[in-house]
Amino acid sequence: MKELTKIRIAIIVFVSLLVLSGVTAFPLRTEMDFLVAHKNSFPGELPNWIQAVYDAVKQTPDVVLYGTDWLAFAHIIISLFFVPVYIDPVRYKANLIVAMTACGAIFLQAFICGPIRGIPFFHQLIDCAFGFIGFFPLYFVYKKITHLELTTKK
């Protein structure tokens, strides 16, 4: 498979997962209803955490939950920054550097804001997993673009 095709497939997969992870913030109450109905199938302290989050979301006014709508929207907008990489990977390689940096910055966000907001450490690790896992396809694409640059200059 050509380098450009591999790059484009990886970008499509990454963007699809980015959008999917964002749009799940829209139906927050519905998701919490589902989780609380099935909370006893989770191990350890997770059922208590799910119940606490459910109770908080249930008491939260819609105007505050509007913030999660913006979170979802932000994921969609961020995904648009990968369209130029899809079209012209060599020219927009810097977008990947910014994206990989953002993946690393998730750790700072989770480990600074998590304790301040009373987020359990396990949940902070889940948040960090998005950055950790997201970094690898971006790095894969970055390396493929670097290889593409070298082969097209010859």
Sequence and secondary structure as in RCSB ss.txt:
>XXXX:A:sequence
MKELTKIRIAIIVFVSLLVLSGVTAFPLRTEMDFLVAHKNSFPGELPNWIQAVYDAVKQTPDVVLYGTDWLAFAH
IIISLFFVPVYIDPVRYKANLIVAMTACGAIFLQAFICGPIRGIPFFHQLIDCAFGFIGFFPLYFVYKKITHLEL
TTKK
>XXXX:A:secstr
  HHHHHHHHHHHHHHHHHHHHHTTTTHHHHHHHHHHTGGGS TTHHHHHHHHHHHHHHS HHHHHHHHHHHHHH
HHHHHTTHHHHH TTTTHHHHHHHHHHHHHHHHHHHHHHHHHT  HHHHHHHHHHHHHHHHHHHHHHHHHHHHHH
HHH 
